[in-house]
Structure formats: C-alpha cells, structure tokens
Amino acid sequence: MREQAPRIEIVGNAAAVAERAAALVIARLHDRRPVTLGLATGATMAPLYARLVAATRAGLISFRTVSSFNLDEYVGVAPQSAGSFHAYMQQHLFGHVDMEAGRAKIPDGTADDVAAEAARYEAQIAAAGGIDLLLLGIGANGHIGFNEPGSDFASRTREVRLDEATRIANAINFPDPASVPERAITMGIATILEARSILLIAKGPEKAAALAAAIEGPITAACPASALRLHGNVDILCDEPAAGALATRPHNNNRRRA
C-alpha cells in the first residue's frame, strides 16, 4: 500500500469536536439506507453518542437499519460489569436508540476459548460485508483499538496484552486500579484498514504527541495509528489542543480549519 494523506479538520474545542463528529455520522445515517458502523468507546466518544441519541429522539435519524461492530472488549470482564464495553455501549448508545436486537456486535471477553471468539468475530465482520464507517479514538501511545505499539499492520482480531499506560488511562472505569484487565480482544490493524471509511477523533493536549506521530512521523508499528496513512479514505477530526504538536498547519491542501 502506498501512503495517502488523511483529511484533517481542526476545530476549537472538545465540544466542537463532538458536534462536528455527530454531524458527519448523522449525514451518513440520514438517508436511512443500511449501514454497518464500527464503534469505539471511551471519554472521546461519549459526547458524540449523546448527540446521536438526541438526533434519534428528535426523529432526525434512525438506527433501525444500522448494524455495528465494536472495536474491542476486555478479556474476563462480564458484559454486565460496569467496566465492560458492553455496559458502556448500553449506557451511552444502544439503550437509547432504535437499533434492532442482534444488530450490535461486541466481542465476548468471557468466552472459554478467546482465540476462537476472536476468529468468530473476524468472520462475522466479513460475513456482514465489512464496515462502512469506522469510528476511532487514539491512545496517548498511538494505539487504535487496543492495537498497542508493536502491533503488526497485518494483524486481525485477536487477544492482546494491554500496555501499562493503557491500563492506567482506563482505571477510571474500575473500582480498583488493580482490577483493570491486563488483556483484551481487539480488531486488528488489517481489519481496521478494511473499513471503507474511517473517522478518527482526537481531543485534548494529552493526544497531541500521538496525533503528530500518526500524521507526520514515520509509518511504523511503534505508532499503530500511523497505519491509517495506508488507507485511502480517512478523516481526522481534532481540537486545537490535540493539534498542538503538528509541525505543519492547515495551509496544506489536505488540512482544513472549520
């Protein structure tokens, strides 16, 4: 694959990021044609999902013909546990929109055979015809999904060990920092790159170094998000603090300020 520059849009603050991201997703759902979304979790996504819930309640969009695949889930965490991504998605999106039962897919982190569950999930994505629009955040260490630094760009859905920095960042979701899982099931980088379009969202100064490395550094497994430059249809939406480490600004033709 050859390198292709992503489209970058910089907005003023985190609220503007959520508003603009919601507008892009709403535009995709507005005609109500069947669509398969790839969904992420975390603090970056919660305000976006709140706006999608509001748009659904206002009758602007519907999830009736939407299918979804979440990026990841912790290994050993029950779906009903407050720290699980099943619970996160139910709280922030699935419990408030009109998505049909069975259309929302999340890996089963409690499966007896985690490798078989990862293979099953990968096969489900393929059987669905792939992902139309994949939402991504970026970790402070450059991870996408739970593809930590060092992840092979050819990787598929699999079990991974989480970096300590990732576990510390996610400790807020667990009652005891020691209970943060050490492992997860995640879509692989190759799986992510097969999505037809990708929207990466970043906000806050803590993401600035990772975002700059992903956009302007070498394409390397040391920064998994740099693999996105091997995709032909990536939009990056960030606020001014997250853009703070970029060496070049929106005068570049592939960068625009909202």
Secondary structure by P-SEA (a helix, b strand, c coil): ccccccbbbbcccaaaaaaaaaaaaaaaaccccbbbbbbbbccccaaaaaaaaaaaaacccccccbbbbbccccccccccccccaaaaaaaccccccccccccccccccccccaaaaaaaaaaaaaaaccccccccccccccccccccccccccccbbbbbbcaaaaaaaccccccccccccccccccaaaaaaccbbbbbbbcccaaaaaaaaccccccccccccccccccbbbbbbcccccccccccccccccccc
